[in-house]
Amino acid sequence: MTWTPPVRGPVAQQIYAAAEKDRAERPEHYRFDADAVVQRAAKRGAGVEDFADGWEDGLETFLRSAEEDAALNAVGIRMALQSATGRLSAGAHIATAFREDPDLRNTPLAPPIVILGGWRTGTTFLFRLLGRDPRLHAPLPVELVAPWMSCRDPETTSAASQLLHTLNPDMALVHPSGPDLPEECVLAMGTDLRNWGFTSMMRLPSYAGWLAGQDFAGSYARYREVLQLIGSGDQRRFVLKAPAHTAELDHLVEAFPGAVIVQIHRDIVETLTSGATLFGVYRSTYSDHVDAVDVGREQVDQSELWLRRAVEFRTSATDAPVTFVDLDYSTLVEDTASCLAKIYAAADMEPVEHPDRFVAAYHAAHPRTAHAYQRCTPEGFGLNPDELRERFSFL
């Protein structure tokens, strides 16, 4: 089955039409103007002097790729500009919080449990399942977006989720989201405009190529600060999740020594096909011109880069202060309790009582059938299963 862009409902069509009309009437608001982005970020109550180190190159590269590569519609342009503005402003707010309260840097962080792997390998399921353990802290969207706020209202992210689901209901099928659902780390990262998460939402090949050569040490050090802000006064241990961590294990371990990293492995053809489906749905929200073959090609290239880096790190850094737990996707689905036992043992934590009931309670709250989505074939994305297995034989 070939992937096709989701059909937009009447309300969504009205929103897109209104955005295009606004772009025609006020084109100056839709220009990829770095100076304008900086001015808007500074007006949010944070000075340019507090922006994260390296933001200039990040902003220029991101905006140029968004303009030249992404074929964004008016809604997509708004999202790209708002994302850049929001990340710069967040970096300044975080820096301000630590300047005003230097003791925040002494906030202790127990080594987190970090879940990663290729796209669509069960990372979200395991992450949100573990987040139901009252001893663990799986960050909510509002915590990640605004960690400096002492009082965080989930409603600030609820409206954004509702709008996305109105624009593209399929987004709720491929990745359920909402103010009460823990979300992945990339939502808080990228204050220096270095964020692999952007590449899933938009077609950004030149930006992705630039990211591949960047040093993420500063990005991960700042993410540690984010967790110190969120965790101040909270004794729970963090459980985190982002497939993008797969590409940056050296920086992740440097920022969080002693971390327990859970890497989930799935058949590579299934992983890439399902990942391409996810990318296609995401990008179709912000572009009217999403080519399935192009999405498949980018999914393969990016996944190979990430997984090769993970293999290289695990092969060379044998004395790194980290514990790895490897899980098979099918085992995670069919025997979740045994996978939980491995994770808790590696984290030196007592397992949850009655693990089967724990898992059953999660599934009762989040039925698997509630998020069924069209199954697409590898060929629908221009992918050849035999060639993929050969190309990823290094795994």
Steps between C-alpha positions, in 0.01 A plus 500: 500500500635842402489782753275792409467834681211521748179660375434837663160556656285810446626681812862429409444626148364824640805544724742436214309734269500776762875460549567524127281810479693656785829418329381675185392807694792515744796334331746668737375271779593190300858582410785288627666805647748415777502855635122499535511166683761636740295811567188296574693268732653795686156658547389197697684637800847355447805675362704393201806483726341199672434297184674163497854487363518435126148616427601723208623216278213279605236760424647592162533138389155400620322794339685461170414130479138565597472758224683311227431132575174459687232626255300626796146628478400809699422295811838332468683831468329624814602183683863524388531864602320440830724202576815702443366790706388273781827311524710818514273650763502179704879495503507854636239427767696195615823700522318769696360248747847367580648846527232604748533178701851350462415228753284336233822358357532293815167327440589131519395275213495127539628328185197498272348210314518599132302319231615514140516311173382546145173671425190290570673239715272527803691779673191708575308203638780401738569860600142577592458163668798563729371850559204349686738380771469764776874475567582615147453840336412499131489871407179649366500735199452816706797408722725455199383813320516731803717340770577837663138559602428410863131449423431319177150482359444201267239708317784699342585193292146366467399762243801417284416129504138567412602719206737235365233233521257730322748574223599136464302239698742230383765650728302373798502153344872469429610674821232579760579826678345730753573701814475196727716267288876499569699618201848450362809700581531685169214722612740660749817487293626717216526833679810545283289396197669159486213255520456173312130518584448775242590259220200280571255787464639657183711406202838647600779308320758780509427567867526126577832484320623792709376338822697184420823696537407694814628452855200444727693516828363846583149397401503206741657705778212745464251214500643391834420851623144459374459187709650673803236771463220247460630276777569767761321381813393174332666179618376281216749351256466615142399265223568659161442415138605615153608301194733792422720404798609201292723732297656674799582232757841649582347834595209337680733296722726799561204704624343215698772266631361176634194512275311180428445500125228274367541440128213330319573299185246418229516347155662770289248483215211541741683780680575702187160450341317599815740790557442628147126487565548711811714756315251517215211573734692763694628680193162501327376731774744770397548437130263434213772323302622187680659237278487150649817381322691804622378435855613138477844597374552752781375254760755242387791744485429649841439164666824360363692799636341471844533124533860492374593761757335296773686187398831688484450649846404171658794325336763757594381639833506176696603676821246782474291565816180355357289185520331372186185291490415354160141405431341332201186672375299180470594397854405844627156463344439136592671477840521853633535387862829322433636812332403709799685259727820552300468877513437519873787262571737712290378815678547334840135557584240273647262385227140616500261282693287275282665596169234328291231711664719808453522433127133409472400827669702693244337320207156557652571873505667498157340225286725387216212492253418864573796616292490270201636658184527401137779249438726598212740275312873574471456527124249781558794708622734381227672253736630157408496260799796292380711810441407637840603180678835507320558867571423456870686173543738680739236480773 
